[in-house]
Amino acid sequence: MNPMSISEVRKNLQALILKTAYIKGKVILSSGKESDYYIDARLLTLNAEGAYLCGRMILDMIKGAGIDAVGGPTLGADPMVGAVGSLSFQEGRPIDTFIIRKEPKKHGQQKQVEGPILKSGARVALIDDVATTGKAFLESLDVLEPMGIKVEKLICIVNRWEGADEALAKRGYKLTAMFDISEIHT
C-alpha cells in the first residue's frame, strides 16, 4: 500500500465521516442540547480505515511538538489512542498513549489514568472525537493538571463550534480540529 499524503488522508477522512458517522435527525447531545444532526464518531473510529486515517492525522498534527504521550477521555479517545500507538510504532517513532477514566477504578491500583505512567512535566496531546461544549476536555484537564502534566495540544476530529473553544480558552488552551463543522454539516 502506498502511503497517502496528509491532504489525501484528510480528504478520505472527510468522505468517510460523511459516509459513516454523520447522521441527520433530531438528537439530544451529551451536553443536553438538542441538535438536528449527530456525528457518531464510534462508527468512524472503530472502522479500520477511519482509525487509520484519524491516527495518521493526529501523528501529523503533533509532529515536531515534543509530545511524550497522546491520550484522552474514554470512550471518545479510546480507538484513536490505539491507532496512534500502533501507527507511531510502525513509523519508527513510537509514542506512549493513555486513557482517562471518568473516575478512578474502585479496585486494583485505583487509577484514573490508564497506560504508561505519566510523570510530572510530561508533554501530552489530549484528543477526543467531537467537541461541542468542551466538557470532556475540561474534565480531562482537571485530572492531568494536578499531576503536573503539560497539555501542549488539544485535538478533536470535529469542532461543532458550540462553546468548546471559549471554555478551553478561559483555561489557557487552544483547540485544534481536523474539521470544522461547516465542512461536515451541510
Backbone as a printed PyTorch tensor [residue, N CA C, xyz], in Angstrom:
tensor([[[  0.8470,  -1.1850,   0.0000],
         [  0.0000,   0.0000,   0.0000],
         [  0.8890,   1.2430,   0.0000]],

        [[  0.6580,   2.1250,  -0.9360],
         [  1.4180,   3.3760,  -0.9940],
         [  0.9130,   4.3250,   0.0760]],

        [[  1.8300,   4.9490,   0.8160],
         [  1.3770,   5.9060,   1.8310],
         [  0.7100,   7.1040,   1.1650]],

        [[ -0.3650,   7.5580,   1.7850],
         [ -1.0910,   8.7220,   1.2790],
         [ -0.4550,   9.9940,   1.8160]],

        [[ -0.5560,  11.0500,   1.0310],
         [ -0.1470,  12.3600,   1.5360],
         [ -1.1540,  12.7700,   2.6010]],

        [[ -0.7790,  13.7130,   3.4480],
         [ -1.6940,  14.1330,   4.5120],
         [ -2.9460,  14.7920,   3.9230]],

        [[ -2.8370,  15.4370,   2.7720],
         [ -4.0340,  16.0220,   2.1450],
         [ -4.9720,  14.9210,   1.6530]],

        [[ -4.4140,  13.8070,   1.1770],
         [ -5.2530,  12.6700,   0.7740],
         [ -5.8920,  12.0180,   1.9940]],

        [[ -5.1290,  11.9180,   3.0720],
         [ -5.6620,  11.3640,   4.3180],
         [ -6.8550,  12.1940,   4.7710]],

        [[ -6.6890,  13.5070,   4.7740],
         [ -7.7570,  14.4150,   5.2210],
         [ -8.9890,  14.3020,   4.3230]],

        [[ -8.7770,  14.2720,   3.0190],
         [ -9.8850,  14.1610,   2.0580],
         [-10.6470,  12.8500,   2.2680]],

        [[ -9.9040,  11.7470,   2.4250],
         [-10.5400,  10.4500,   2.6440],
         [-11.2620,  10.3950,   3.9810]],

        [[-10.6860,  11.0200,   5.0050],
         [-11.3220,  11.0410,   6.3140],
         [-12.6340,  11.8260,   6.2660]],

        [[-12.6250,  12.9680,   5.6070],
         [-13.8590,  13.7600,   5.4800],
         [-14.9400,  12.9510,   4.7640]],

        [[-14.5790,  12.2830,   3.6770],
         [-15.5490,  11.4650,   2.9350],
         [-16.0950,  10.3410,   3.8090]],

        [[-15.2210,   9.7340,   4.6230],
         [-15.6520,   8.6400,   5.4860],
         [-16.5700,   9.1350,   6.6060]],

        [[-16.2840,  10.3050,   7.1440],
         [-17.1730,  10.8920,   8.1550],
         [-18.5690,  11.0630,   7.5610]],

        [[-18.6300,  11.6480,   6.3870],
         [-19.9210,  11.8940,   5.7370],
         [-20.6460,  10.5880,   5.4120]],

        [[-19.8940,   9.5640,   5.0520],
         [-20.4870,   8.2760,   4.6630],
         [-20.9360,   7.4580,   5.8710]],

        [[-20.1550,   7.4790,   6.9540],
         [-20.4230,   6.5510,   8.0600],
         [-20.9170,   7.1790,   9.3500]],

        [[-20.4910,   8.3940,   9.6580],
         [-20.7160,   8.9240,  11.0080],
         [-21.6800,  10.0940,  11.0920]],

        [[-21.9040,  10.7770,   9.9980],
         [-22.7680,  11.9570,  10.0010],
         [-24.2170,  11.5230,   9.8150]],

        [[-25.0460,  11.8380,  10.8070],
         [-26.4380,  11.4010,  10.8010],
         [-27.3410,  12.6170,  10.9720]],

        [[-28.2470,  12.8140,  10.0180],
         [-29.2200,  13.9000,  10.1170],
         [-30.4280,  13.4060,  10.8960]],

        [[-30.9880,  14.2830,  11.7170],
         [-32.1570,  13.9450,  12.5170],
         [-32.0060,  14.4810,  13.9290]],

        [[-33.1210,  14.6940,  14.5810],
         [-33.1240,  15.2470,  15.9400],
         [-32.4690,  14.2900,  16.9210]],

        [[-31.6170,  14.8650,  17.7800],
         [-30.9190,  14.0700,  18.7790],
         [-30.5750,  14.9690,  19.9640]],

        [[-30.4860,  14.3770,  21.1370],
         [-30.0310,  15.1030,  22.3230],
         [-28.5480,  14.7630,  22.5050]],

        [[-27.7150,  15.7830,  22.5530],
         [-26.2710,  15.6070,  22.7080],
         [-25.9170,  15.3760,  24.1720]],

        [[-24.6900,  14.9350,  24.4350],
         [-24.2580,  14.7090,  25.8130],
         [-24.2950,  15.9950,  26.6250]],

        [[-24.2200,  17.1410,  25.9280],
         [-24.2970,  18.4410,  26.6030],
         [-25.7220,  18.7580,  27.0580]],

        [[-26.6980,  17.9520,  26.5820],
         [-28.1050,  18.2000,  26.9010],
         [-28.8040,  19.0300,  25.8370]],

        [[-28.0390,  19.5740,  24.9020],
         [-28.6170,  20.3790,  23.8240],
         [-29.2650,  19.4820,  22.7830]],

        [[-30.3050,  20.0170,  22.1440],
         [-30.9270,  19.3120,  21.0280],
         [-30.2460,  19.7560,  19.7450]],

        [[-30.0760,  18.8260,  18.8330],
         [-29.4360,  19.1250,  17.5550],
         [-30.2020,  18.4530,  16.4360]],

        [[-30.0580,  18.9760,  15.2310],
         [-30.6970,  18.3540,  14.0700],
         [-29.7500,  17.4210,  13.3180]],

        [[-28.5790,  17.1620,  13.9120],
         [-27.6430,  16.1960,  13.3370],
         [-26.7640,  15.6470,  14.4520]],

        [[-26.1170,  14.5340,  14.1560],
         [-25.2590,  13.8770,  15.1310],
         [-24.0600,  13.2940,  14.3910]],

        [[-22.9210,  13.3380,  15.0210],
         [-21.7420,  12.6850,  14.4830],
         [-21.4190,  11.5270,  15.4170]],

        [[-21.7320,  10.3180,  14.9650],
         [-21.4780,   9.1210,  15.7610],
         [-20.0450,   8.6780,  15.4740]],

        [[-19.1200,   9.2690,  16.1820],
         [-17.7000,   9.0750,  15.9080],
         [-17.2510,   7.6300,  16.0630]],

        [[-17.9300,   6.8340,  16.8810],
         [-17.5440,   5.4300,  17.0060],
         [-17.7110,   4.6990,  15.6830]],

        [[-18.6800,   5.1160,  14.8730],
         [-18.8390,   4.4940,  13.5580],
         [-17.6510,   4.8240,  12.6530]],

        [[-16.9440,   5.8800,  12.9780],
         [-15.7610,   6.2810,  12.2290],
         [-14.4970,   5.6690,  12.8380]],

        [[-14.3010,   5.8720,  14.1330],
         [-13.0310,   5.4890,  14.7590],
         [-12.9010,   3.9910,  15.0320]],

        [[-14.0100,   3.2690,  15.0500],
         [-13.9530,   1.8200,  15.2090],
         [-13.9900,   1.1080,  13.8570]],

        [[-13.9850,   1.8710,  12.7970],
         [-13.8630,   1.3740,  11.4290],
         [-12.3610,   1.3260,  11.1330]],

        [[-11.8680,   0.2470,  10.5470],
         [-10.4260,   0.0880,  10.3260],
         [ -9.8360,   1.2730,   9.5580]],

        [[-10.4870,   1.6690,   8.4720],
         [ -9.9760,   2.7940,   7.6870],
         [-10.0410,   4.0860,   8.4890]],

        [[-11.1430,   4.2940,   9.1990],
         [-11.3070,   5.5060,   9.9950],
         [-10.2740,   5.6230,  11.0970]],

        [[ -9.9860,   4.5070,  11.7720],
         [ -8.9670,   4.5180,  12.8260],
         [ -7.6110,   4.8780,  12.2380]],

        [[ -7.2870,   4.2660,  11.0990],
         [ -6.0140,   4.5540,  10.4330],
         [ -5.9140,   6.0310,  10.0480]],

        [[ -6.9590,   6.5460,   9.4120],
         [ -6.9310,   7.9450,   8.9560],
         [ -6.8330,   8.9200,  10.1300]],

        [[ -7.5960,   8.6660,  11.2020],
         [ -7.5180,   9.5310,  12.3870],
         [ -6.1270,   9.4710,  13.0050]],

        [[ -5.5810,   8.2620,  13.1250],
         [ -4.2390,   8.1130,  13.6800],
         [ -3.1970,   8.8650,  12.8680]],

        [[ -3.2750,   8.7630,  11.5530],
         [ -2.3370,   9.4700,  10.6780],
         [ -2.4720,  10.9830,  10.8420]],

        [[ -3.7120,  11.4800,  10.9140],
         [ -3.9250,  12.9240,  11.0910],
         [ -3.3330,  13.3930,  12.4140]],

        [[ -3.5810,  12.6580,  13.4820],
         [ -3.0780,  13.0550,  14.7960],
         [ -1.5560,  13.0680,  14.8020]],

        [[ -0.9380,  12.0180,  14.2630],
         [  0.5240,  11.9850,  14.2210],
         [  1.0830,  13.1680,  13.4330]],

        [[  0.4200,  13.5390,  12.3500],
         [  0.8660,  14.6990,  11.5830],
         [  0.7030,  15.9920,  12.3930]],

        [[ -0.3850,  16.0930,  13.1450],
         [ -0.6830,  17.3010,  13.9100],
         [  0.2660,  17.4950,  15.0920]],

        [[  0.8840,  16.4130,  15.5670],
         [  1.7980,  16.5460,  16.7180],
         [  3.2680,  16.4860,  16.3090]],

        [[  3.5140,  16.2680,  15.0280],
         [  4.8940,  16.1280,  14.5490],
         [  5.7150,  17.3500,  14.9510]],

        [[  6.8720,  17.1080,  15.5450],
         [  7.7920,  18.1730,  15.9090],
         [  7.4010,  18.9590,  17.1500]],

        [[  6.3500,  18.5410,  17.8520],
         [  5.8750,  19.2910,  19.0250],
         [  6.4780,  18.7800,  20.3300]],

        [[  7.3150,  17.7660,  20.2850],
         [  7.9260,  17.2510,  21.5070],
         [  6.9410,  16.5860,  22.4310]],

        [[  5.9530,  15.9250,  21.8730],
         [  4.9080,  15.2750,  22.6640],
         [  5.4200,  13.9390,  23.1900]],

        [[  5.2370,  13.6990,  24.4860],
         [  5.6590,  12.4520,  25.1260],
         [  4.5960,  11.3550,  25.0520]],

        [[  3.3300,  11.7620,  25.0170],
         [  2.2370,  10.7880,  25.0040],
         [  0.9830,  11.4380,  24.4310]],

        [[  0.0950,  10.5850,  23.9340],
         [ -1.1890,  11.0270,  23.3780],
         [ -2.2840,  10.2470,  24.0770]],

        [[ -3.3210,  10.9470,  24.5090],
         [ -4.4360,  10.2600,  25.1520],
         [ -5.6280,  11.1500,  25.2920]],

        [[ -6.6580,  10.6170,  25.9180],
         [ -7.8690,  11.3980,  26.0990],
         [ -8.9060,  10.6340,  26.8860]],

        [[-10.0810,  11.2300,  26.9720],
         [-11.1550,  10.6470,  27.7710],
         [-11.7580,   9.4060,  27.1190]],

        [[-12.0490,   8.4150,  27.9660],
         [-12.7640,   7.2560,  27.4720],
         [-14.1990,   7.6960,  27.1970]],

        [[-14.8060,   7.3660,  26.2800],
         [-14.7490,   6.3990,  25.2340],
         [-14.3490,   7.0580,  23.9100]],

        [[-14.4740,   8.3630,  23.8540],
         [-14.2040,   9.0620,  22.6020],
         [-12.8020,   8.8910,  22.0780]],

        [[-11.8150,   8.8850,  22.9580],
         [-10.4230,   8.8110,  22.5170],
         [ -9.9170,   7.3810,  22.3550]],

        [[-10.5720,   6.4110,  22.9560],
         [-10.0340,   5.0440,  23.0210],
         [ -9.5720,   4.4880,  21.6720]],

        [[-10.4280,   4.4520,  20.6380],
         [ -9.9680,   3.8650,  19.3760],
         [ -8.8360,   4.6620,  18.7250]],

        [[ -8.8660,   5.9760,  18.8600],
         [ -7.8290,   6.8110,  18.2580],
         [ -6.4960,   6.6070,  18.9680]],

        [[ -6.5390,   6.4210,  20.2740],
         [ -5.3320,   6.1800,  21.0550],
         [ -4.6500,   4.8960,  20.5670]],

        [[ -5.4380,   3.8510,  20.3540],
         [ -4.8810,   2.6050,  19.8350],
         [ -4.2620,   2.7860,  18.4650]],

        [[ -4.9410,   3.5360,  17.6040],
         [ -4.4210,   3.7770,  16.2550],
         [ -3.1200,   4.5720,  16.3000]],

        [[ -3.0680,   5.5970,  17.1230],
         [ -1.8580,   6.4220,  17.2340],
         [ -0.6830,   5.5800,  17.7180]],

        [[ -0.9060,   4.7780,  18.7500],
         [  0.1640,   3.9410,  19.2720],
         [  0.6920,   2.9760,  18.2250]],

        [[ -0.2070,   2.2810,  17.5380],
         [  0.2010,   1.3040,  16.5250],
         [  0.9170,   1.9670,  15.3540]],

        [[  0.3450,   3.0430,  14.8340],
         [  0.9520,   3.7200,  13.6880],
         [  2.2960,   4.3410,  14.0430]],

        [[  2.3970,   4.9090,  15.2400],
         [  3.6620,   5.5340,  15.6240],
         [  4.7710,   4.4820,  15.6990]],

        [[  4.4430,   3.3100,  16.2030],
         [  5.4230,   2.2260,  16.2590],
         [  5.7980,   1.7790,  14.8470]],

        [[  4.7840,   1.6120,  14.0120],
         [  5.0190,   1.1780,  12.6340],
         [  5.8960,   2.1790,  11.8710]],

        [[  5.7380,   3.4600,  12.1850],
         [  6.5070,   4.5080,  11.5050],
         [  7.8880,   4.7270,  12.1270]],

        [[  8.2120,   3.9420,  13.1590],
         [  9.5270,   4.0420,  13.7550],
         [  9.7090,   5.1970,  14.7230]],

        [[  8.6180,   5.7860,  15.1520],
         [  8.6820,   6.8430,  16.1660],
         [  7.5930,   6.5940,  17.2150]],

        [[  7.7750,   5.5000,  17.9980],
         [  6.7370,   5.0990,  18.9480],
         [  6.4350,   6.1740,  19.9850]],

        [[  5.1710,   6.3130,  20.2690],
         [  4.7260,   7.2820,  21.2730],
         [  3.7780,   6.5750,  22.2380]],

        [[  3.9450,   6.8370,  23.5180],
         [  3.0730,   6.2510,  24.5250],
         [  1.6700,   6.8470,  24.4150]],

        [[  0.7090,   6.0800,  24.9030],
         [ -0.6780,   6.5370,  24.8950],
         [ -1.2970,   6.3130,  26.2750]],

        [[ -2.4170,   6.9710,  26.5050],
         [ -3.1200,   6.8270,  27.7770],
         [ -4.6050,   7.1020,  27.5820]],

        [[ -5.3880,   6.6280,  28.5360],
         [ -6.8360,   6.8450,  28.5400],
         [ -7.2260,   7.3510,  29.9200]],

        [[ -8.1110,   8.3340,  29.9360],
         [ -8.5840,   8.8990,  31.2000],
         [ -9.9870,   8.3770,  31.4880]],

        [[-10.1170,   7.6820,  32.6120],
         [-11.4330,   7.1950,  33.0530],
         [-12.2590,   8.3640,  33.5960]],

        [[-13.5630,   8.1920,  33.5800],
         [-14.4460,   9.2180,  34.1430],
         [-14.2060,   9.3810,  35.6400]],

        [[-13.8520,   8.2830,  36.2950],
         [-13.5000,   8.3250,  37.7170],
         [-12.5040,   7.2030,  38.0000]],

        [[-11.7510,   7.3170,  39.0800],
         [-10.7660,   6.2680,  39.3850],
         [-11.4360,   4.9080,  39.5640]],

        [[-10.7270,   3.8530,  39.1820],
         [-11.2320,   2.4980,  39.4080],
         [-11.4160,   2.2890,  40.9030]],

        [[-12.3890,   1.4820,  41.2590],
         [-12.6650,   1.2000,  42.6660],
         [-11.8240,   0.0290,  43.1710]],

        [[-11.1300,  -0.6640,  42.2660],
         [-10.3490,  -1.8480,  42.6520],
         [ -8.9600,  -1.7620,  42.0160]],

        [[ -8.1520,  -2.7770,  42.2350],
         [ -6.8080,  -2.8080,  41.6490],
         [ -5.9720,  -1.6260,  42.1310]],

        [[ -5.3180,  -0.9450,  41.1930],
         [ -4.4680,   0.1940,  41.5560],
         [ -5.2490,   1.5030,  41.6590]],

        [[ -6.5450,   1.4320,  41.4170],
         [ -7.4440,   2.5780,  41.5700],
         [ -6.9960,   3.7880,  40.7520]],

        [[ -6.5350,   3.5130,  39.5360],
         [ -6.0520,   4.5830,  38.6670],
         [ -7.1990,   5.2390,  37.9080]],

        [[ -7.0110,   6.5050,  37.6180],
         [ -7.9320,   7.2000,  36.7270],
         [ -7.3130,   7.3620,  35.3420]],

        [[ -5.9880,   7.4040,  35.2900],
         [ -5.2800,   7.4940,  34.0200],
         [ -4.6310,   6.1440,  33.7620]],

        [[ -5.0530,   5.4920,  32.6790],
         [ -4.5470,   4.1680,  32.3240],
         [ -3.5040,   4.2890,  31.2210]],

        [[ -2.4640,   3.4810,  31.3250],
         [ -1.4050,   3.4690,  30.3350],
         [ -0.0740,   3.6480,  31.0300]],

        [[  1.0060,   3.8020,  30.2410],
         [  2.3180,   4.0400,  30.8600],
         [  2.2450,   5.2370,  31.8100]],

        [[  2.9650,   5.1390,  32.8980],
         [  2.9110,   6.1930,  33.9220],
         [  3.4000,   7.5170,  33.3560]],

        [[  2.5430,   8.5230,  33.4570],
         [  2.9050,   9.8770,  33.0350],
         [  3.5680,  10.5660,  34.2120]],

        [[  4.7780,  11.0380,  34.0120],
         [  5.4990,  11.7330,  35.0780],
         [  5.2000,  13.2200,  35.0230]],

        [[  5.3050,  13.8700,  36.1530],
         [  5.1500,  15.3150,  36.2110],
         [  6.0900,  15.9510,  35.1930]],

        [[  5.5690,  16.8810,  34.4220],
         [  6.3540,  17.5440,  33.3910],
         [  6.1980,  16.9320,  32.0140]],

        [[  5.5530,  15.7580,  31.9320],
         [  5.3450,  15.1260,  30.6240],
         [  4.5080,  16.0530,  29.7440]],

        [[  4.8710,  16.0740,  28.4760],
         [  4.1660,  16.9010,  27.4890],
         [  3.2390,  15.9910,  26.6850]],

        [[  1.9450,  16.2970,  26.7220],
         [  0.9810,  15.4100,  26.0660],
         [  0.0780,  16.1660,  25.0940]],

        [[ -0.4890,  15.3690,  24.1780],
         [ -1.5790,  15.8430,  23.3290],
         [ -2.8360,  15.1670,  23.8490]],

        [[ -3.8580,  15.9530,  24.0830],
         [ -5.1390,  15.4660,  24.5690],
         [ -6.0880,  15.4080,  23.3740]],

        [[ -6.6720,  14.2340,  23.1240],
         [ -7.5240,  14.0650,  21.9510],
         [ -8.9310,  13.6280,  22.3570]],

        [[ -9.8910,  13.9560,  21.5060],
         [-11.2670,  13.4890,  21.6670],
         [-11.9100,  13.4820,  20.2900]],

        [[-13.0700,  12.8840,  20.1870],
         [-13.6900,  12.7650,  18.8780],
         [-14.3950,  14.0490,  18.4350]],

        [[-15.4610,  14.4390,  19.0990],
         [-16.2360,  15.6170,  18.7130],
         [-16.2640,  16.5910,  19.8780]],

        [[-15.9620,  17.8570,  19.5880],
         [-16.0070,  18.8950,  20.6310],
         [-17.2690,  19.7260,  20.4530]],

        [[-18.0600,  19.7850,  21.5040],
         [-19.2730,  20.6080,  21.5000],
         [-19.0730,  21.7120,  22.5330]],

        [[-19.2640,  21.3960,  23.8010],
         [-19.0740,  22.3940,  24.8610],
         [-17.6670,  22.3410,  25.4490]],

        [[-16.9560,  21.2590,  25.1770],
         [-15.6080,  21.0960,  25.7200],
         [-15.5650,  20.3790,  27.0500]],

        [[-16.7060,  19.8910,  27.5130],
         [-16.7990,  19.2790,  28.8430],
         [-15.7960,  18.1360,  29.0350]],

        [[-15.6820,  17.2370,  28.0690],
         [-14.7670,  16.1010,  28.2240],
         [-13.3170,  16.5670,  28.2860]],

        [[-12.9650,  17.5750,  27.4920],
         [-11.6120,  18.1260,  27.5490],
         [-11.3600,  18.7670,  28.9120]],

        [[-12.3180,  19.5440,  29.3960],
         [-12.1560,  20.2270,  30.6820],
         [-12.0020,  19.2230,  31.8240]],

        [[-12.8230,  18.1700,  31.8020],
         [-12.7180,  17.1400,  32.8400],
         [-11.3640,  16.4380,  32.7690]],

        [[-10.8600,  16.2220,  31.5580],
         [ -9.5390,  15.5990,  31.3880],
         [ -8.4360,  16.5100,  31.9190]],

        [[ -8.5540,  17.7910,  31.6510],
         [ -7.5810,  18.7550,  32.1720],
         [ -7.5920,  18.7610,  33.6950]],

        [[ -8.7890,  18.6200,  34.2860],
         [ -8.9030,  18.5810,  35.7490],
         [ -8.1540,  17.3940,  36.3400]],

        [[ -8.0130,  16.3290,  35.5790],
         [ -7.2770,  15.1510,  36.0370],
         [ -5.7720,  15.3280,  35.8040]],

        [[ -5.4000,  15.8110,  34.6270],
         [ -3.9840,  15.8750,  34.2490],
         [ -3.2130,  17.0190,  34.9100]],

        [[ -3.8170,  18.1830,  35.0210],
         [ -3.0910,  19.3390,  35.5660],
         [ -2.5630,  19.1030,  36.9780]],

        [[ -3.3600,  18.5440,  37.9100],
         [ -2.8210,  18.3000,  39.2580],
         [ -1.6790,  17.2880,  39.2770]],

        [[ -1.5470,  16.4910,  38.2180],
         [ -0.4590,  15.5130,  38.1140],
         [  0.8210,  16.1750,  37.5940]],

        [[  0.7320,  17.4580,  37.2380],
         [  1.8920,  18.1610,  36.6910],
         [  2.1240,  17.8820,  35.2150]],

        [[  1.1150,  17.3320,  34.5530],
         [  1.2130,  17.0170,  33.1270],
         [  0.9830,  18.2980,  32.3290]],

        [[  1.8240,  18.5210,  31.3210],
         [  1.7130,  19.7020,  30.4700],
         [  0.9600,  19.3340,  29.1940]],

        [[ -0.2630,  19.8270,  29.0770],
         [ -1.0720,  19.5580,  27.8900],
         [ -0.6890,  20.5930,  26.8390]],

        [[  0.0100,  20.1270,  25.8110],
         [  0.5420,  21.0110,  24.7680],
         [ -0.4210,  21.1940,  23.6030]],

        [[ -1.2210,  20.1730,  23.3210],
         [ -2.1490,  20.2410,  22.1970],
         [ -3.4650,  19.5950,  22.5950]],

        [[ -4.5510,  20.2040,  22.1360],
         [ -5.8870,  19.6340,  22.2750],
         [ -6.4170,  19.4460,  20.8640]],

        [[ -6.7510,  18.2140,  20.5160],
         [ -7.1340,  17.8800,  19.1490],
         [ -8.4500,  17.1090,  19.1520]],

        [[ -9.3490,  17.4840,  18.2490],
         [-10.5800,  16.7210,  18.0500],
         [-10.7600,  16.4620,  16.5520]],

        [[-11.6160,  15.5220,  16.2420],
         [-11.9100,  15.2490,  14.8360],
         [-12.7750,  16.3770,  14.2850]],

        [[-13.8770,  16.6830,  14.9800],
         [-14.8090,  17.7150,  14.5200],
         [-15.1060,  18.6870,  15.6530]],

        [[-15.0250,  19.9650,  15.3510],
         [-15.4150,  21.0240,  16.2870],
         [-16.7980,  21.5140,  15.8670]],

        [[-17.7740,  21.3230,  16.7330],
         [-19.1470,  21.7530,  16.4450],
         [-19.3330,  23.2570,  16.6650]],

        [[-18.3540,  23.9370,  17.2170],
         [-18.4230,  25.3810,  17.4960],
         [-19.6200,  25.7420,  18.3640]],

        [[-19.7420,  25.0360,  19.4950],
         [-20.8370,  25.3160,  20.4230],
         [-20.3130,  25.5910,  21.8300]],

        [[-19.1480,  26.2340,  21.9150],
         [-18.6420,  26.6760,  23.2040],
         [-17.3320,  26.0630,  23.6610]],

        [[-16.8860,  24.9900,  23.0280],
         [-15.6470,  24.3280,  23.4690],
         [-14.4490,  25.2740,  23.3820]],

        [[-14.3250,  25.9870,  22.2790],
         [-13.1840,  26.8910,  22.0980],
         [-13.1160,  27.9310,  23.2110]],

        [[-14.2530,  28.5370,  23.5040],
         [-14.2990,  29.5730,  24.5310],
         [-13.9860,  29.0120,  25.9110]],

        [[-14.5780,  27.8670,  26.2290],
         [-14.3510,  27.2520,  27.5430],
         [-12.8850,  26.8770,  27.7290]],

        [[-12.2680,  26.3440,  26.6910],
         [-10.8640,  25.9550,  26.7850],
         [ -9.9450,  27.1690,  26.7970]],

        [[-10.3030,  28.2080,  26.0560],
         [ -9.5110,  29.4460,  26.0450],
         [ -9.4770,  30.0770,  27.4390]],

        [[-10.5910,  29.9850,  28.1790],
         [-10.6280,  30.5170,  29.5480],
         [ -9.6140,  29.8180,  30.4420]],

        [[ -9.2670,  28.5970,  30.0960],
         [ -8.2730,  27.8370,  30.8630],
         [ -6.8710,  27.9810,  30.2690]],

        [[ -6.7590,  28.7470,  29.1660],
         [ -5.4550,  28.9850,  28.5540],
         [ -5.0770,  27.9930,  27.4670]],

        [[ -6.0600,  27.2960,  26.9170],
         [ -5.7940,  26.2840,  25.8980],
         [ -6.4510,  26.6480,  24.5720]],

        [[ -5.8420,  26.1330,  23.4890],
         [ -6.3880,  26.3280,  22.1440],
         [ -6.7460,  24.9620,  21.5770]],

        [[ -7.9650,  24.8500,  21.0770],
         [ -8.4460,  23.6140,  20.4750],
         [ -8.1180,  23.6060,  18.9850]],

        [[ -7.5980,  22.4890,  18.5070],
         [ -7.3390,  22.3120,  17.0830],
         [ -8.2110,  21.1660,  16.5940]],

        [[ -8.9270,  21.3990,  15.5000],
         [ -9.8150,  20.3760,  14.9510],
         [ -9.3410,  19.9260,  13.5740]],

        [[ -9.5490,  18.6530,  13.3080],
         [ -9.2700,  18.1460,  11.9650],
         [-10.2590,  18.7590,  10.9800]],

        [[-11.5120,  18.9410,  11.4650],
         [-12.5650,  19.5060,  10.6270],
         [-13.4210,  20.4700,  11.4150]],

        [[-13.7800,  21.5410,  10.7880],
         [-14.7550,  22.4960,  11.2840],
         [-16.1240,  21.9160,  10.9040]],

        [[-17.1150,  22.1210,  11.7280],
         [-18.4310,  21.5480,  11.4580],
         [-18.9900,  21.9730,  10.1060]],

        [[-18.6060,  23.1530,   9.6180],
         [-19.1060,  23.6050,   8.3100],
         [-18.5910,  22.7280,   7.1620]],

        [[-17.5400,  21.9470,   7.4290],
         [-17.0250,  21.0270,   6.4070],
         [-17.7670,  19.6910,   6.4190]],

        [[-18.6090,  19.5020,   7.4400],
         [-19.3350,  18.2350,   7.5850],
         [-20.8450,  18.4510,   7.4780]],

        [[-21.3650,  19.3730,   8.2710],
         [-22.8070,  19.6230,   8.3380],
         [-23.2150,  20.5760,   7.2220]],

        [[-24.0070,  20.0650,   6.3160],
         [-24.4210,  20.8700,   5.1520],
         [-25.8960,  21.1400,   5.1550]]])
